[in-house]
């Protein structure tokens, strides 16, 4: 799946004799850079369907309730070699709009605007499905090989990833979604690369998480092939196949200009195609214990009514979002804790 070592010799005769200059293909791949970033009162949902070794794959994604602000569907197909071509079909919630539907994958000759093809025929595709994603529902993506048009096009599906940024009026989340298809390899060589999360981080973050998608992972395994701001992260969990993994990086974050550096270790070919950084702070959690409860109501009430009290998380006290902390915040927080249906709005 990773390197076309096992390509059958009989397929070679089928290759096109005349050479065609490469278009949207790069053996070294394409850098993983920021596609979108921002802040929402909600969250970033990331779901994936892993490699199954099949030419058809279905992913079911339970997107949280709320308002979808941004959503991208990613999937990858192995051609077998950059010289092979074939057709695949991609649908999302039974739709073929937004560029979905049949797609001709052409390896080194690929010209599709939503395809990064690298190395020996590793196709990584992306689709804007913001208008097709249903919040609070199960969303279905289906990817399958249709046929081979040149050579013995393999057509096995690497995996499927759905990333959704949504608003639901809850926690304050800062996010970066980086994508590309970076091919680390021994040929050029291209041993390591860095992806950047430019801009300021978030004050008083309760959590910070780095999610990485490996189109192909490590064989042999590697324990130290990822760093966040120079801090090593354990990569022993990454197998040789398609992988999505998340690391807690709260203690490694910088006030701005965070970055992640990845390397190939002893593997000849490793592809990284997505890097997602999120940081979260909880509206109403003035005690800083990661939950909103009566303790927060008591502390906020004392802070407003009596001099000398301090909030561990002052930002979280402005639950009405009007720029000041006053009795209105105490009343709303009390109602939120005691009665269902109330919504906090720290901004």
PyMOL commands that set and color helices and strands:
alter all, ss='L'
color gray80, all
select helices_A, chain A and resi 4-6+9-14+107-109+130-132+250-252+294-305+314-317+327-338
alter helices_A, ss='H'
color red, helices_A
select strands_A, chain A and resi 25-26+29-49+56-62+67-78+85-92+101-105+115-118+122-128+138-150+157-185+192-200+207-216+226-228+231-233+243-248+256-263+269-281
alter strands_A, ss='S'
color yellow, strands_A
deselect
rebuild
show_as cartoon
